[in-house]
């Protein structure tokens, strides 16, 4: 991996040159009161590379809090927003744990079908990371193996006093440096040694300490799933506000909502961040809630990060940034405290804990997700009971559904929303397919 060196004065000029290029959008870490946040840079002097942690992670530029997926018109149907209509974006000052989080998000958003809105933003971006200089008191990134990173960036900066060492991680990063930076020299042996020393020092500055090997997290969670008293005691003060999941760099759940205009003839379908700590997250149309209590939702948060995603992808999806801890009003969201208590709980049970075998991960991506619904016509309507009706559906473009047994379709109603409904008919039925719909909820 190539390493270059640039003086801080020349680095400021490098940043200024990018800001002055109207074809680039330059994002960086800026002060926000006594906090820090990613935002558009207007000058190099705004950039704060000595920050501890930002309020929100940089994932918001790839997976925004609110995003239009499709627009619709009752007369003309649905139309996709073009995900490729994006300006190149440089994101400056990303800490290693947030880079790891983006790598996790990449795996999640490409599973089965790739999300075009997310990946077009990723393709049009350039990530300039910076090794940690100051660490939040809530951070435990070193224990999670996320305080340093060797890939996932285009350029990586290390503060060497009066200059920056610049690791080049991609051709895009190298081209950016060549185009906008001046007086960049090859790193000397002492520079390379000093970068290694700085990265080593980061491993010892965390105030949070996990008292066991973090490879045990998935197995410990498995052992405590049924220990309701453990989860009830830890969730006792939970407000179910969702702050912890909404600031998390690896939370990816979202809700899809309709936003019709006043005429009800056109509008947009948007997705917004959602979180498993929120009461309505697991509620379905009938009013049932699969996780009705705070302890079950609190437990699910940890199982999602430490067990379910490990089983699917082979990684524990917590990078130790500490944002959840710093944003929790009753101060119960600190994963370090829960993990340590869990370790002691399992030991008190006399249960053996072994490092779990690495799961067999076989992620297949079969094309892109298509968020645009097809228009269809109800060919026949057969009442089955007082609440259930069988609909025979024909796609207006005469295409074939080609469903597999057990699959479902997302049925949309203009201005109301969409609902998943299982296909009732055989895959061998030609021309039409059948849906048996219960009269319940807003869509059906």
Residue pairs with C-beta under 8 A, 6 or more apart in sequence:
1 150
1 167
1 168
1 169
2 167
2 168
2 174
3 165
3 166
3 167
3 168
3 186
3 187
3 191
3 192
3 195
4 165
4 166
4 168
4 177
4 184
4 185
4 186
4 187
5 160
5 163
5 164
5 165
5 166
5 184
5 185
5 186
5 187
5 188
5 191
6 14
6 163
6 164
6 166
6 181
6 183
6 184
6 185
7 162
7 163
7 183
8 162
8 163
8 164
10 181
10 182
10 183
10 184
11 163
11 164
11 181
12 44
12 45
13 44
13 181
13 182
14 177
14 180
14 181
14 182
15 26
15 28
15 41
15 44
15 47
15 92
16 43
16 44
17 180
17 181
18 24
18 26
18 90
18 176
18 180
19 26
19 41
19 42
19 43
19 44
21 180
23 87
23 88
24 87
24 88
24 89
24 90
25 40
25 87
25 88
25 89
25 90
26 40
26 41
26 89
26 90
26 92
27 38
27 39
27 40
27 41
27 58
27 61
27 89
27 90
27 91
27 92
28 38
28 39
28 41
28 46
28 47
28 48
28 91
28 92
28 93
29 36
29 37
29 38
29 47
29 48
29 49
29 51
29 54
29 92
29 93
30 36
30 37
30 38
30 39
30 41
30 46
30 47
30 48
31 46
31 48
32 39
32 55
35 54
35 55
36 48
36 51
36 52
36 53
36 54
36 55
37 54
37 55
37 56
38 54
38 56
38 58
38 60
38 61
38 91
38 93
41 47
41 92
47 92
47 93
48 93
49 92
49 93
49 130
49 133
49 157
49 159
50 133
50 134
50 159
51 93
51 134
52 134
52 135
52 136
52 139
53 95
53 135
53 136
53 138
53 139
53 321
53 322
53 323
53 326
54 98
55 247
55 323
56 247
56 323
57 98
57 101
57 247
57 248
57 249
57 321
57 323
58 91
58 94
58 98
58 102
58 127
58 249
59 98
59 101
59 102
59 105
59 249
59 250
61 89
61 91
61 121
61 125
62 102
62 105
62 118
62 121
62 122
62 125
63 105
63 109
63 118
63 252
63 254
63 273
65 272
65 273
66 270
66 271
66 272
67 117
67 270
67 271
67 272
68 81
68 268
68 269
68 270
69 80
69 81
69 117
69 256
69 268
69 269
69 270
69 271
69 371
70 78
70 79
70 80
70 81
70 268
70 269
70 371
70 372
70 373
71 78
71 79
71 81
71 266
71 267
71 268
71 269
72 78
72 79
72 266
72 267
72 268
72 269
72 414
72 415
73 79
73 265
73 266
74 264
74 265
74 266
74 414
75 265
77 373
77 375
78 269
78 372
78 373
78 375
78 412
79 372
80 370
80 371
80 372
81 117
83 116
83 117
83 120
83 121
84 120
86 120
86 121
86 124
87 124
88 124
88 125
88 126
89 121
89 124
89 125
89 126
90 125
90 126
90 128
90 176
91 125
91 126
91 127
91 128
92 128
92 130
93 128
93 129
93 130
93 157
94 102
94 127
94 128
94 129
94 130
94 153
95 129
95 130
95 132
95 141
95 321
96 129
96 131
96 132
96 141
96 146
96 147
96 148
96 149
97 139
97 141
97 144
97 146
97 147
97 249
97 319
97 320
97 321
98 249
98 319
98 321
99 127
99 129
99 149
99 152
99 153
100 146
100 149
100 152
100 319
101 146
101 249
101 250
101 319
101 321
102 122
102 127
102 152
102 249
103 152
104 250
104 309
104 313
104 315
104 317
104 319
105 118
105 249
105 250
105 252
106 119
106 122
107 313
107 315
107 363
108 250
108 252
108 309
108 313
109 115
109 118
109 119
109 252
110 119
110 363
110 365
111 312
111 313
111 363
111 365
112 364
112 365
112 366
113 365
113 366
113 367
113 368
113 369
114 365
114 367
114 368
114 369
115 368
115 369
116 368
116 369
117 371
126 154
126 155
126 172
126 173
126 176
127 152
127 153
127 154
127 155
128 153
128 154
128 155
128 156
128 157
128 173
129 149
129 152
129 153
129 155
129 156
129 157
130 156
130 157
130 158
130 159
131 148
131 156
131 157
131 158
131 159
131 195
131 198
131 199
131 202
132 141
132 147
132 202
133 159
135 141
135 147
135 202
135 205
135 206
135 207
136 321
136 322
136 326
137 207
137 208
137 322
138 207
138 208
138 322
138 323
138 325
138 326
138 334
139 206
139 207
139 208
139 320
139 321
139 322
140 206
140 208
140 209
140 210
140 320
140 322
140 335
140 336
141 147
141 206
141 319
141 320
141 321
141 322
142 202
142 203
142 204
142 205
142 206
142 320
143 206
143 208
143 209
143 210
143 214
143 320
143 336
144 214
144 316
144 318
144 319
144 320
145 214
146 319
146 320
147 199
147 202
147 203
147 206
147 320
148 199
148 202
148 203
149 156
151 169
152 169
153 167
153 169
153 170
153 173
154 168
154 169
154 170
154 172
154 173
154 176
155 166
155 167
155 168
155 169
155 173
155 176
155 177
156 166
156 167
156 169
157 164
157 165
157 166
158 164
158 165
158 167
158 194
158 195
158 198
158 199
159 198
160 191
160 194
160 195
160 198
165 187
165 191
165 192
165 194
165 195
166 177
166 184
167 195
168 174
168 177
177 184
187 195
206 320
208 320
208 322
208 334
208 336
209 336
210 336
210 339
210 340
211 340
211 343
212 339
212 340
212 343
213 355
214 316
214 339
215 355
215 356
216 343
216 353
216 354
216 355
217 306
217 307
217 310
217 316
217 339
218 306
218 307
218 310
218 311
218 316
218 356
219 353
219 354
219 355
219 356
220 339
220 342
220 343
220 346
220 353
221 302
221 303
221 306
221 307
221 342
222 307
223 346
223 349
223 351
223 353
224 230
224 231
224 342
224 345
224 346
225 299
225 303
227 345
228 295
230 341
230 342
230 345
231 295
231 296
231 298
231 299
232 295
234 295
234 298
234 332
234 338
234 341
235 294
235 295
235 297
235 298
235 299
235 332
236 332
237 330
237 332
238 277
238 294
238 295
238 297
238 298
238 330
238 332
239 329
239 330
240 277
240 278
240 279
240 294
240 297
241 277
241 329
242 275
242 277
242 278
243 324
243 327
243 328
243 329
243 333
244 275
244 277
244 301
244 324
244 327
244 328
244 333
245 251
245 253
245 275
245 276
245 277
245 301
245 324
246 273
246 275
247 323
247 324
247 327
248 323
248 324
249 319
249 321
249 323
250 305
250 317
250 318
250 319
251 273
251 275
253 273
253 274
253 275
253 276
253 281
254 271
254 272
254 273
254 274
255 271
255 272
255 273
255 274
256 269
256 270
256 271
256 417
256 418
257 269
257 270
257 271
257 272
257 417
258 267
258 268
258 269
258 415
258 416
258 417
259 267
259 268
259 269
259 270
260 266
260 267
260 414
260 415
261 267
264 414
264 415
267 414
267 415
269 371
269 418
274 281
275 281
276 282
276 291
276 297
276 300
276 301
276 304
277 297
277 298
277 301
278 297
279 289
279 292
279 297
280 289
281 291
281 297
282 289
282 290
282 291
282 292
282 297
283 289
284 290
284 441
285 419
285 440
285 441
285 442
285 443
285 444
286 440
286 441
291 297
291 300
302 335
302 338
304 317
305 316
305 317
305 318
305 335
306 316
306 317
306 318
309 315
309 316
309 317
310 316
310 317
310 356
310 359
311 359
312 359
312 361
313 361
313 363
314 358
314 359
314 361
318 335
320 335
322 334
324 333
324 334
324 335
325 331
325 333
325 334
325 335
325 336
327 333
328 334
346 353
373 410
373 412
373 418
374 395
374 396
374 397
374 399
375 395
375 396
375 397
376 393
376 394
376 395
376 396
377 393
377 394
377 396
378 391
378 392
378 393
379 392
379 393
379 394
379 432
380 391
380 392
380 432
381 389
381 390
381 391
381 392
382 389
382 390
382 391
382 392
383 389
383 390
384 390
384 436
387 438
387 439
387 440
388 436
388 437
388 438
388 439
389 436
389 437
389 439
390 424
390 434
390 435
390 436
390 437
391 434
391 435
391 436
391 437
392 432
392 433
392 434
393 432
393 433
393 434
393 435
394 431
394 432
395 401
400 430
401 409
401 423
401 433
402 427
403 409
403 423
403 427
403 433
404 427
405 427
406 422
407 422
407 423
408 420
408 421
408 422
408 423
409 420
409 421
409 423
409 435
410 418
410 419
410 420
410 421
411 418
411 419
411 420
411 421
411 435
411 437
411 443
411 444
412 418
412 443
413 443
416 442
416 443
417 442
417 443
418 443
419 441
419 443
419 444
421 435
421 436
421 437
421 444
422 435
422 436
423 433
423 434
423 435
424 433
424 434
424 435
424 436
425 432
425 433
425 434
437 444
438 444
